[in-house]
């Protein structure tokens, strides 16, 4: 229950149409609402300062002048104000005309979405579409209340802008409720839908597959960091580096962990160091532990062949050095050698 304390002191009032509060305010950023109300108050007050302008609003709200202009452009897109450029070079010098909200609401409640028949003339007729009515009812249950007309218009606008079907809108509400434990405004839901659209996710199944892949990838990040002894979340650049190992190099996680184990004797292990090892292996077409084992065995085999060749060369050199002597010495029989020695002795003592 809400009620107002009686007050006999008249300090001035500004009457805001309920249509603005019920329909347009929920779809806007809080800053845009402030800009609208401050400008509307000035427009309704005949005794207001005629020099009050966008610069005055920026100063009163302590915001950049560009934010004021962004607010007016937003409200103009909703067809409740018109911006009139004043003469001069100042790009922010606009006069703002506040339109009749009742008239604008009646004339602009038609909604065009690609998933809705083109003959829909109002929010009421749109709700007659079974899939749209089912969507609104599902959202009512998720948020625990009935959506107001402004929220429904905003939701239909999101469907049109991002070409999403009702199932995706409901899934966005369910996902937000599950993650945060509370319902969020339509603007928050739009940010979720926009992210899905930018990621080329157009059905709840697409989103679920993406969630599973993302969960699996984060598990891999955590496994790698645990192996390195890092008890923190990876930075954006570290994630990008690890993604290259997995997606571009097609490295098995076991091989990546093997690379991480090589940093245990390093005082300050880092992703950069591991990246050097991984790149070296990738250049040698090593993608898994089996490839690494084969490469290591090949390296050892080459080393052993090199040692064997070196020893063989040395042995051949020694054999060649005495080869002629041995062959000359062994070409006689024992009897012949005795005669040669005897003859040699006789000649020696002549």
DAHUBEL-V488397 format. One record per pair of residues at least 12 apart in sequence whose ideal C-beta (glycine too) atoms are under 6 Angstrom apart, sorted by the first residue. I is the first residue (numbers start at 1). J is the second residue. Records with the same first field share a line. If there is no record, write none. Layout:
# DAHUBEL-V488397
I=J  J
This chain:
# DAHUBEL-V488397
14=41  44
17=101
19=101  105
20=101
22=148  150
23=149  150
26=150  151
27=150  154
32=71  74
34=61
35=57  68  71
36=75
38=57
39=96
40=98
43=98
54=68  92
65=92
69=92
72=96
79=104  108
80=99  101  104
81=96  98
82=97
109=122  123
111=126  156
113=156  159  160
114=163
115=165
116=129
123=152
131=166
135=166  169  170
138=170
139=173
142=173  177
143=183
151=186
154=186
158=190  193
162=193  197
164=193
167=204
171=204
172=189  192  193
221=234
227=257  260
228=260  269
238=271
241=271  275
245=278
249=282
250=287
252=288
254=289
255=288  289
259=274  277  278
260=274
